[in-house]
Amino acid sequence: MTAQVSQALSPTATTPVPLTPQATDTFTEAQFGPNGILLTVTTTGTATTVTVLDPATNTTPLGNPGAPVGQVCPATGVRDIVMRRAAINASTGIASVTFSGALTGVTYTAKQI
């Protein structure tokens, strides 16, 4: 697991800081904006599936834990994925996201939204 750092959005031009994903990356609650984190995944030759993990402390109105759904990113392309504040584990204050595959040529940015 790698603890990553998100960027705050700014009214002035900023340079996005690309992150190199590991199999599992984590973000603390302090890294989230009021609406979460926007992950912009860029792939250059390797497809990956990105999954925002459910902390299992959140349940549906019927009391069932949510099942995380992986978002498929093609071998070459850019995809936006929102990590909502509901992904934060209430007891640890940490949210996790996983990336599948070799991850060669995969980068992403994380912006507070």
Stockholm file with secondary structure:
# STOCKHOLM 1.0

chainA/1-113         MTAQVSQALSPTATTPVPLTPQATDTFTEAQFGPNGILLTVTTTGTATTVTVLDPATNTTPLGNPGAPVGQVCPATGVRDIVMRRAAINASTGIASVTFSGALTGVTYTAKQI
#=GR chainA/1-113 SS CEECCCBCCCSSCCCCCCBCCCSEEEEEGGGCBTTBEEEEEEEESCCEEEEECCCSSCBCTTSCBCCCCCEEECSEEEEEEEECGGGSCTTTCEEEEEECSCCTTEEEEEEEC
#=GC SS_cons         CEECCCBCCCSSCCCCCCBCCCSEEEEEGGGCBTTBEEEEEEEESCCEEEEECCCSSCBCTTSCBCCCCCEEECSEEEEEEEECGGGSCTTTCEEEEEECSCCTTEEEEEEEC
//
